[in-house]
């Protein structure tokens, strides 16, 4: 098993200790509370829920960008809580993020070529040790992987469409050849046709490179298209989880049924 999360809790301070005592309120607010799941290599899991349900906070905790207040995260058999600085850096090299805002997550001051090779510079990866020519070749390779021509390396983010910016984000996520990609709303703000292109691209890359994926979404049509497993998240916890097909066929929790009933049917000829 590549990723094993057990009883994970991620919290934020809601009030100072003094104020909490005086007002008899909680000092901390748990945005993620007692979450457990496993993800196999080459598998895709979708985290589904409304805004504010804790999906992105859970993802940031798994990526090591937010500290866990309790529970454990095991990656490839090792508990990341016991990692020293060097081991944590090595762990973060094996996980890549695709951020929700495709253009806003790209620095407007850097070219596309610099953006997609930025992870190599940050982590001083071997592929980046050949100087400017090596970086240029690597940028071209990464852009071709996501269906963009090499000359896009000279463009800036403001010169990209939403779909092109999303592909650049995927290319940057692939730079370090990760074992796990966490994609936060990977089709947000895109036209339906472009959404399909991005999902097909993710499916293709996963099949070719056996990457595990954690997809954060409130769009249930994405889950139908790409996910092996699904977890329905509400108020920081899972109310239902299991094989995606089973959840769609027989949703057990009232909140899951409400989400499914609110989702437009993809088949226009199906019964209303």
N, C-alpha and C positions, 0 to 999 in steps of 0.2 A: 504494500500500500504506500503510495507516494505521500499523501497528506492525511493525518489523523488529528482531529480536533476533539477534545474531550472537556465538557463542562466549562467552556470558555466564558469568561466574563470580562467586559471592557467597560470602564466607568469614567465619568467626568465629575469634577467637583461642582456641586450645586450650591454650596454655601460654605463659608468659613466655619471652623469648628465652634467658635464662640457663637456665631449667629445661629448655627444649627442647634446648639444647646439652648439658647435663649428662646428661639421660636419653635422648639420641639419639632424640627424638620430634619430630613435626611441630609447628611453631609455630602454624600455622593449619589449620583444618578447612574444606574446601569443602562447604557445604551444597547449592550449585548449581554444577555443573561442566560447562563447554563446551556450553551449551544454545543452540540456534538454531531460530528459527521465524519465520513471517510471518503477519500477521493483516490481512485486507482490511476496508475499511469495511463495516459492516452484517453482518459474519460472526461466528459464535460458535465459539470453540475451547474444548475441555474438557481440563483437566490432570487426569489420572487416576493414582492410585497410593495405596499404603498410607500411614498416618500415619508421618511422619518421612522421607518420600521427597524432600522439598524443595519441594513444591508452593507452600506459603504463603510460603516464603522467596523463591522466584522471583517471586511476585506482588508482594511488598513491594519487591523490587529494581526491578521494572518501574514501580511507582508512585513511585519515588524516595524511599522510606522507608528503604531500606537501600542503602549504597554498593556499586557494582560493583567487584570487585577486578580484573576484566579483561573484555574484550569490549566490545560496543557495543549501545546501545539507540537506535534511530532512530524518531522519532514524527513522522508527517507529513513525512518527508524530512529532519528535523533531528536531529542527534546530541545527546542530552540532556546528555552529558558536557561539552559546550562551553557550556552555559547559564550565564549569570550569575544572581544571586539573583532578579532580576525575571523573567527568562525561565523559570527553574525554577518560580516561583510560577504563571506563566501556564500552564505545562505541567501542573502539578498541578490546576489548575482544570478541565482537559479530561479528567481521569481521576477516577472515583469508585469508592469501595470499598463493598461490602456485606459486613459482617463476619459471622463464623461464628455468634456467639452473638446471637440476635435481641434479647433483652431486655438482656443484659449490656452490649451496645454502646450502649445508650441511657442517658443520665444520668438517675438517678431524681429529680433535683431540678428538671428542666425539663419543661414541658408538651410534648405532642406537637407543637403549633404552633411552639414555640421550637426543638424538635429538627430539624424538617424545614426550617426556614429558617436554621438555624445556619450552613450553608456560605455563604449569602449574606452574613451578617454578617461571617464570617471573611475572605471575599474582597472585601468591600465592593462587591458586585455592584450594578448599576444598579437592578435590580428592588427592591432593599431601601432605596432612598433616599427613599421616600415616607412614612417614619415607621411608626408602629404600625399604622395602617389598611392601608398597603401590605403590610406583613408578614402581616397577618391574611388579606388577600385571596390572597396568594401561598401561604400554608399551605393554605387551602381548595382552591386550584387543584391543588396537589401531591397532597393527599389524595384528591381526586376522580380523579386520574390512576391511582391504585392501587386504586380501588374502595372507599374509605372515606368516610363522610359528613363534612362540614365540622365538625360538632360534636365530632369526635374531637380537634380541636386543643386542647380544654380538658382532655383526659385526661392522666394520668401513666403512665409505662411499666408500673407494677405493676397498672394497670387493664386491660391488654391481654392477649389470648391470644397464644400463640406465633405463630400465623398473622398476627394483626393487627400484632404487633411487627415481623414480617418485612416486611409491607407498608409500615410506617412507615420501615423501613430503606431500602426501595426508593425511597420518595418522597424521602427525604433525599438519596439518591444521584442523583436526577434534578434536584435543585434548580438546579445550575449548567449544565444541558443538556450533559452530557458527551459526548465522542466515544467513550469507552471506559469500560465498567463492569467491574470485577473483583469477582466474587462468590465468596466463600470459603464452600463448603458451604452453598449458599442454602436447602437444604431440611432441614438437620440438625435433629433433635429434633422434627420436625413429623409429624403423622399423614399417612398415605398420601394421603387425600383432599385435605388442605391442601397437601401437596407438589405435587399436580397443579395446584391453583389458582395457586400461586406460579410454577410453570414456565410455565403458560399466560399468566400476567400478563407475565412476562419476554419471552416470544415476541411477545406483542401489542405491548408497548412498543418492542421492537426493530424490528418491522415498521413501526410508525408513525413512529419517529424515526431509523431507520437507525443505531442505536447498535451498535458492536462490543462483544462480550462475551468475557471470559475467565472460564470457570467452573472452579473448583477443587472436585473431588469424588472420592470413592471409590465413589460409587453409579453403577454402569454404566447403570442404567435412566434416569438423568438424561441421560447422554450420548446414548442412543437417542432421547430426546424432544426435545433442544434443540440438539445440537452439529452443526456442519458439519464441523469438524476435531476430531481427538483426538490427544493426545500421552500416551503411557504413561511415567510417571516412576518411576525406581528408583535409590535411592542417589545422588540429586542430578543424574542425567542422564536423557535420553530413550533408551529402548530401542526405541521404535517410535512413529511418528507418520504422519499422513496423513488422508484422508477418513474420517469416523467410520464410515460404512456399510462401507467396505472393510475397516477393522480388525475390525469385528464379523463380517463374512462370512468373512475369511481372516486371522486373526491369525498373524503370522509368528514372534514371539518367544515362547519358553517362558513367560516371566513374564506376558505378555499372555494367553496361553492359560490359565494358572493363574487369573488374575483372572476371566476369563470363565466358567470352569468352576465357580468358587466363587459366581457370581452367580445368585440364584434366577431361574428362567424366568418372565417376566411372563405367559405363557400357561399356565393350569393344565391345558389339554388337550394341551400339547406333550409329547413323549417325555422321560422323565427322563434 
